Amino acid sequence: MRKILRTLSEKTGQYDRLLQLYFRWSLFLRRLETRILIPTLSSSAIIRKIYFSFFSDVFSSEMKMYILGRQHYLERSLFEQSNPSHLRRNIHRLEKGLMAENRRELFGADYLLETVHQFAYSVAELDRCTLNDWAFDVLQQYFQWSPNVPLVEQAKQIFTEVAYTKLLPEVFRGPYVKGPTDKELYSRFSILAKSRKSVRSFVPGSVPANDVLENAVRLAALAPSSCNRQPFRFVVLTQSGMVTDVARLAGGARSFAEGIPALAVVLGSTAVSPSPGDRHLMYIDGSLAAMSFMLALESQGCSSCPINWPDHKKADAALRKCLSIQAYERPVMLIAMGLARDNSMVACSVRKEVKELLEII
Ligand SMILES: Cc1cc2nc3c(=O)[nH]c(=O)nc-3n(C[C@H](O)[C@H](O)[C@H](O)COP(=O)(O)O)c2cc1C
């Protein structure tokens, strides 16, 4: 809009006047929206449906992501292919059943057969890996504890026929007793949490070493995720041209895009659950992992800055041209990384007070 105004003003010589008119017009439209459109939309589900079907496409990418994720999940679950998210969820549920204080004699019966089938597909497709080791140990323990009813017998038969050999036979991957928490942990975590700040000025070329990134991702993976499905991955860009191009796509990094040594694109996946209610898991789980990732970077002396990735069609299409992203994946955020420049400034960014953030009932 400003470009159009500038061109017009070059012809008329009245840039300020045109800008003022433009601001007034925008204000008028916003006020109209606030007083008329929004109250109308908030009053009726039918009007909302009509409006968002025919007059607004703000949710179109969300709808597309949801449907593509569901398609990918169901294709893999229903047509004899391995679906690691499906296996993870079911093994997680069995593990919870196994360690429940009032363990039921028979549990998980409604998803037991699909779980052993998924285990068989997973072994056929992925062979020896930590996911299959985990599934193997949990299923084995499940069969030890469960009664010999026909359904369990049938599942056990399928499980035995898989004849899986663990990748790491010496490591048991079932439920275990958690040790006590280190008493010094709060003060040490407090140092780390206070040390991390969003850094926007980096030493040129200070790309984090591979082991720093691997360590950070190892800890990021320890973040909790819904049913342990971990619907995220980190794509790290280290080539300066590409880093700048991608960082520029996110409006919030334009002012410092050129000085970013490396950039992580945190990608979330909608294909880890077929349920519409789970469509935001990629953002929740992806953000929890991103936080651990940034803290792990900080603990290794590498600074970072999270960068917003808004839902913009053009930026999304441009990013998909640069990177190989599955149709059901979408950036959760970008993270700029590198060594902080000596004496570089960071914002104070005063936090809300505890009483504003905490309500104990
Ligand atoms: C999801 C998310 C998106 C953010 N996007 C941007 C951004 O686009 N540009 C930017 O400079 N900072 C961005 N930030 C950094 C915040 O401005 C910063 O975390 C906040 O002001 C608190 O400051 P601190 O991180 O230095 O403690 C983002 C942070 C988060 C968590």
The ligand as an SDF file (V2000), in Angstrom:
LIG
                    3D

 31 33  0  0  0  0  0  0  0  0999 V2000
    7.2300  -17.5440   19.0340 C   0  0  0  0  0  0  0  0  0  0  0  0
    8.1650  -16.3700   19.1270 C   0  0  0  0  0  0  0  0  0  0  0  0
    8.3040  -15.5450   18.0580 C   0  0  0  0  0  0  0  0  0  0  0  0
    9.2050  -14.4820   18.1060 C   0  0  0  0  0  0  0  0  0  0  0  0
    9.3860  -13.7380   16.9870 N   0  0  0  0  0  0  0  0  0  0  0  0
   10.3340  -12.8020   16.9750 C   0  0  0  0  0  0  0  0  0  0  0  0
   10.6080  -12.0990   15.7570 C   0  0  0  0  0  0  0  0  0  0  0  0
    9.9700  -12.3400   14.7350 O   0  0  0  0  0  0  0  0  0  0  0  0
   11.5900  -11.1720   15.7820 N   0  0  0  0  0  0  0  0  0  0  0  0
   12.3090  -10.9040   16.9200 C   0  0  0  0  0  0  0  0  0  0  0  0
   13.2000  -10.0650   16.8410 O   0  0  0  0  0  0  0  0  0  0  0  0
   12.0690  -11.5570   18.0810 N   0  0  0  0  0  0  0  0  0  0  0  0
   11.1190  -12.5030   18.1250 C   0  0  0  0  0  0  0  0  0  0  0  0
   10.8710  -13.2150   19.2760 N   0  0  0  0  0  0  0  0  0  0  0  0
   11.6490  -12.9240   20.4890 C   0  0  0  0  0  0  0  0  0  0  0  0
   10.8260  -12.1600   21.4990 C   0  0  0  0  0  0  0  0  0  0  0  0
   10.6900  -10.8440   21.1140 O   0  0  0  0  0  0  0  0  0  0  0  0
   11.5020  -12.2990   22.8560 C   0  0  0  0  0  0  0  0  0  0  0  0
   11.5530  -13.6470   23.2180 O   0  0  0  0  0  0  0  0  0  0  0  0
   10.7710  -11.5480   23.9620 C   0  0  0  0  0  0  0  0  0  0  0  0
   10.6780  -10.1880   23.6930 O   0  0  0  0  0  0  0  0  0  0  0  0
   11.4590  -11.7460   25.3060 C   0  0  0  0  0  0  0  0  0  0  0  0
   12.8170  -11.3740   25.2370 O   0  0  0  0  0  0  0  0  0  0  0  0
   14.0260  -12.3620   25.5630 P   0  0  0  0  0  0  0  0  0  0  0  0
   13.8280  -13.5850   24.7250 O   0  0  0  0  0  0  0  0  0  0  0  0
   15.2760  -11.6270   25.1910 O   0  0  0  0  0  0  0  0  0  0  0  0
   13.9900  -12.6830   27.0100 O   0  0  0  0  0  0  0  0  0  0  0  0
    9.9560  -14.2470   19.2730 C   0  0  0  0  0  0  0  0  0  0  0  0
    9.7770  -15.0810   20.3870 C   0  0  0  0  0  0  0  0  0  0  0  0
    8.8980  -16.1350   20.3080 C   0  0  0  0  0  0  0  0  0  0  0  0
    8.7470  -17.0430   21.4890 C   0  0  0  0  0  0  0  0  0  0  0  0
  1  2  1  0
  2  3  1  0
  2 30  2  0
  3  4  2  0
  4  5  1  0
  4 28  1  0
  5  6  2  0
  6  7  1  0
  6 13  1  0
  7  8  2  0
  7  9  1  0
  9 10  1  0
 10 11  2  0
 10 12  1  0
 12 13  2  0
 13 14  1  0
 14 15  1  0
 14 28  1  0
 15 16  1  0
 16 17  1  0
 16 18  1  0
 18 19  1  0
 18 20  1  0
 20 21  1  0
 20 22  1  0
 22 23  1  0
 23 24  1  0
 24 25  2  0
 24 26  1  0
 24 27  1  0
 28 29  2  0
 29 30  1  0
 30 31  1  0
M  END
$$$$
